[in-house]
C-alpha cells in the first residue's frame, strides 16, 4: 500500500501500529513525510521506498 509517493507499507495491513519514536500511528491516515523519513531512517521494518523514493531519498554513492 502506498503511503506517499516515496514510501509504501510492506508486510502489514494498514492500521494502528505502536512505534518506539512516535507512539501509535494509524497508517490508514495521512502521515507527514518527515515522520515517514524518520521511521525509515530508524529501520522501521514495515516501510520501503518506492521507485520515486529511491531516486529522491536513497543515499548517493
Order of alpha helices (4+ residues) and beta strands (2+ residues): beta-beta-beta-alpha-beta-alpha
